[in-house]
Structures are given as C-alpha cells and as structure tokens.
Amino acid sequence: MTTSLPPTTAILRAPITPAGEAPSAWKVVARVASTVWSNGKARIGLIMLAVFVLLAIFAPLIAPYGASETGFERSADPSAAHWLGTTAAGEDVLSQLLYGAQISIFVGLVAGLLSTVIAVLIGLSWGYVRGFGADVINFIVNLFLVIPGLPLMIVIAAYLSGGGIGMIIIVVVVTGWAWGARVLRSQTQSLRSRDFITAAVFSGERPFRIVFREILPNMTSLIVGNFFGAATAAILAEAGLEFLGLGDSTVVSWGTMLFWAQNSNALLTGQWALLFAPGLCIALLATSLTLINFGVDGISNPRLREGTKK
C-alpha cells in the first residue's frame, strides 16, 4: 500500500516536463532584446549610444590629431583644418571631443555597474531579512539618503584630490547607490510574501538561495533600469566634478574640456564650440540612456510595450 504525498509536497517534487522546461539563456536574451528594440524611444537611444561607443572605441583612428597635441594656432576659429577650432593651448577641439568620449563613457558604465551591484546586494538583503539586521541597514541607507548628494560628492572629491578617474568613480558610487537600494528593497518585500517564496522556505531552501535564485530573477527589469539611471547620474556627476576642477585636469574628458573652456573665458573670446560641443555630447549621451530605459520598462510591464496588439 502506497501513501500519497500531500498536495504541496507533490507539486514541489513533481518532475519538470519538457513542455515546462525553462527557456535557454539565448532565448531569454533574444526576447528581452526584441522587447527593448520594439520600443521607438529605446531604439533611438540604442542607436545614439552605439554611435558614442563606436566613436570612443575608434577615436585614435577617427581623430585628426592627438588629444593633447599642441603646436596649432591658439583659440583659432573653426576651419577646414580644425572643424571646431582650437583651444587656448593650441589643441584641436574635435580630437579632444572624440577622445573625451572614452573617459565619460567608461566612468558612466563602471560607476553605474558598481552602484547597481551595491544597490542589489543591500536592497535584496534589506528587503528579505527582519529584525535588528534590517534596522541597521535601514539606518545606513537613510543616512545616505538625507545627506545632499552634490555637497557630499564635492567634500569627498576634495578630500581625495589627486586620485584621478578612480577617485571620481569611488565618489559617484559612494553617493549613488542608496536610492536604488531603497527601490529594490520595496520590490523584495512585495515578492517575499508570494506563494513561490513561501514554498521555497517550506522546502528548506537557504535564505541566500531564496534571495538570489528566486527573488533576483523576478527583478531583472528593475535592476537594468536602475543601472541605466545610475550610469546617467554617473556621467553627469563626472562632468560636474571635472568642471569644478575636482578631478584630474590633465585627463581629456568632456568635463575637463568644460573646465579649461571656463578658465580661458571661451565665451568672451567667441570660442563657443569649446563649451557647446562637450555640453551637447553630455546631454545626448545622458538622453540616450534615458530613452533606453523606456524599453526596459516594457520588459516587466507589457502595457508599456509599443507595437503590441490590444
């Protein structure tokens, strides 16, 4: 005589049928890419971002001169030899603009990725645990949230002056993870009460596996959206710190171009390209990441997808 398993246990131990197998990683990536590309705004953002990335990668081949190459006429107007003119030090503005994309994109992507990783680790842990540990994390996150971001960045950057690009990345990461952690914590608390999490707890799964194998995959779109938001904030923060002279002024980036243009009174001398060109590139790069976020939102919310039938 055989004994039948309880309904819950039978469901948990039921073998996975071929029809119910999880799709491969490539199929998931293809479906996500198709969803993002179907959004018109995200498509424009991806094209803009791809153009900036290609310009940054092939800057040594595209730029007519070196980023720090001098010897040209100082503060020259745009001409056939120098399409955007030259700086007060005799450097080609177009060449600096192309090389500057490397630093700005690198800082944005690295700082955005690190901020997102910290936000995921703290946000998911904060949303799942309870008791004294949750209170400690709550105090730390709220402490970073109530402190104004820009003054904190300026103070830390001034204290760590001379650290170069690495210092700017650290400053941006330290001041940029708290908002993402709070958003992820709220979503984690919502998922914590779902039936599949309760079933995982009753089956004896460890909290670490529940958080990163059960909860984390259901927050992919939110995490990706947080990354693009953090990268956008990092690009703007890097440009702001460099413009204030708190970074390494010897490195060619869009922020340092604005810094030297301000020091040389570019507007007073009629060198509008020194300020307009890097400022426009910063705005367009930040806009491209923001537009991509519209497509990312459609991954988790089908109502936001464009081109779908009602």
N, C-alpha and C positions, 0 to 999 in steps of 0.2 A: 504493500500500500504506500503510495507516494503522497507526500504532503505538498500542497500548493503554496507558493510563495505569496506573501502579501502583495497587494496591487502595486504599492510604491516600489518595493524591492524588485518585483518582476520587471517593472519598467526600467529601473536603473541597470539591471543585469541583462536586459534584452540585447542580443547581438545587433550590430549595425548592419542593415540590409544594404545591398548595392545601390538601391534607389535612394537611400538616406545617407550615403557617404558624403562627407564634406567635400566641397569642390577644391580643386588644386589651387595652389598659390597663384599660378599664372592666370587662371580663370578669374580669380578674385581681383587681381591687379588689372586685368583687361576690362572687367566690368566697372571697376572704380574709375579707370581712365576714360572709359566711354561715357560714364555719367558726368564726369567733370567737363569733358570736351563738348558734350551736348548743350552745355550752358553757354550762351553767347558771350556774356561778360567774362566768364572764365576762359573762353577760347581766346579772346583779345588779350587777357592778362598773360596767358601762357606764351602767346606769340611775342609779346613785349619782353617778358622775362627771358625767353630763348634768345632774342636779339642782344640783350645786355650780356648774357652769359657768353655768347659767341664772340662778342666784341672784347670781352675781358680775356677770354682764352687766347684769341688770335691778335691781341694788341701788339705784341712785338712784330707781327707781320704786317698789320694794317697801319700802325702809326708811322707817319712820315719821318719822325725824328725820335730820339730818345726822350724819356720822361724828364730827365734832368739835364739834357743837353743845352748848353748856353752858347753864346757867341753870335746870336742874332741881334737884330736891332731891337732896342728896348721899347716896350709899350707901343709896338707897331700896330697899325690898323689892319683889319682883315685884308688879305691879298691872295693872289694865286699861290704864292709860296707858303703862306700861313693863313689858312682859311678862317680861323678865329682870332688871328692876331698873335701877339706875343705878350709875355708878362713883363713886369718891371725889371726882372732879372735876365730878360732876353731868352725865355723858354717858350717853346711852341705850345699854345693853349690846347689845340686839338690833340696833340700827342699826350699831354697830361690828362686830358679828359678820358682818353681810351685806357691809359694805364691806371688811372684812378678808379675805374670800374672794378679792377681786380680787388683792391682793398675793401671797397664799400660792400661788394657782394660777399666777399669772404667773411667779413665781420658780421654781416647780417645773417648769413646762413649758420655760421658756427655759434654765435651768441644766441640765435633763435633756437638752435638744436639743444644747446646746453640748458637754456631756460626751460624748454619744454620737458627735457628729461627730469630736471629737478622738480618741476611742477607735477609731473606724472607720479614720481616716487612719493612725494609728500602728499599730494592730493588724494591718491588712492589709499594710501595708508591712513591718512587722517579721516577719510570717509568710512573706512571699514572698522577700525579699532574704536573701542569705547573706554571710558574711564579716565584715569589720570594721564595716560599717554595722549589721548585726544585733547585733553585740556592744555597740555604742554605745547602741542603742535598748534593749537588754536591761538595761544598767546604769541608764539613766534610769528605766525602768519599775520595776525592783526597788527603786530608791531611794525612789520614791513609795510603794511597797507596804510597805516596812519601817517607814516613819515612821507613828506612830499618827495616825489621821485627825482625831480631835477636838482633841487638843492643837495640831496643825498649823493647823486652822481657827481656833482661838482666837488663836494667835500672829499669823497673817496678818490676821485681823479687827481685832485690837488695833493692829497697825501701820498699817492702812489705815482707822483710825477716822474717821468723818465722811463716808464715801463713799456712804452711803445704800444703796438697794436694789442699785444696780450693784456696789457693793463686795461685798455678800453673794453675788451671782451669781458674781463672779470667784472668791471664796473657795471656793464649792461646786464650781465647775468645776475649779479647780486641784487640789483634793483628791479629786475623784470620778471621774476618767477612767481611772485605772491598771488597776482590776480589769476593766473592760470591754475594755480593750486586750489584756490577757493572754488572756481568753477567746476573743476574735476571732482572736488570733494562733494559738492552738491549732487552731481550726477551719480557718484558712487553710493551715496546714501539712498538715492532712489532705486538703484539696481540691487542694493543689499537686501531689500525686502521682497524681491521677486522669487517665484517658485523654484527656478532652476538653481538659485543660490542656496535656498533652504534645502533642496535635495542634495546639493554638494556637501553641505555641512553635515547632514544626517548620514551620508555615506562615508564620513570620516576623513574628508579631504582637509589638508592643512590650510591655514589661512593664507600662507604665501601663494599656494597654487590657486586658491579661490580668487584671490585678487588679480593675479597676473595671467591666469588661464581662463577664467570665467567672466570676470568683470572687464578686464582691459580690452579684449576683442570687441566688446559692445560699445566702446567709446572711441573707436578709431577716427571717425569723422571729427569728433570734438577735439581730439588730440592734434590732428592735422590742422584744423582751423586755428588752434592755439599756437601751433608752430608758425604759421604764416603771420599771425598777429604779432608774435614775439619777434620774428625776423624783420617785420616792418618797423616796429619800435626800435630795434637794434640799429637799423640803417639810419634812422632819423637821429638817434642818440649819438651814434658815432660822428655824424656830420656836425651835430651841435657841439660836442666836446672838442672836436678838432677846430671848429670855427672860433671857439672861445680860447684857443691856444693851450688846452689842457692835454693834448696828445703830442705825438712826435711830429713836429713841423717839418722834419726832413723827409718824411714819407709822403709820396704823392698819392693823394686821395681827393675825393670831391670835397671833403671837409677842409683839408689843408689848402685847396685851391681858393675856397671862400675866405679862409684866414689871411692868406697872402694878398688876395684882392682887396680886402678891407684895409690891410696895413698900407697898401700902396695907393689908397684913395682911388680905386678904379673908376668909380662913378664920376668923380670930379675931373678925371683925365679923359673921360669918354670911352674907357675900356669896358663897355657894357657886357661883352662876351665873357669876361673873367668871372662875373657874378651870375649872369643869366644862364650860361651853359651848364655849370655844375649844379646849380639850383634846380634847373629843369630836369636834369638827369635823376637827381634825388627824388623829385616829385613823381616822375614817371615810373621809377623802379618801385617806390612805395605803392603807387597806384596799381601796378601790375600784380603785386602780391595781394592787395585788397580785392581785386577783381577775381583772382583765382579762388578766393575764399567763398565767393558766391556759388561756385561749382561744388566746392567741398561741402557746403551746407546741404546741397541736394542729395548727398550720399545717405545721410541719416533721415532726411525729411523729403519723401517723394513729392510732396505738394509743391516744393520749391523747384522741381526739375522743369526745365524748358523743353518743349517739343514732345511732351507726353500727352497721350490721349486722355480726355476726361472720362 
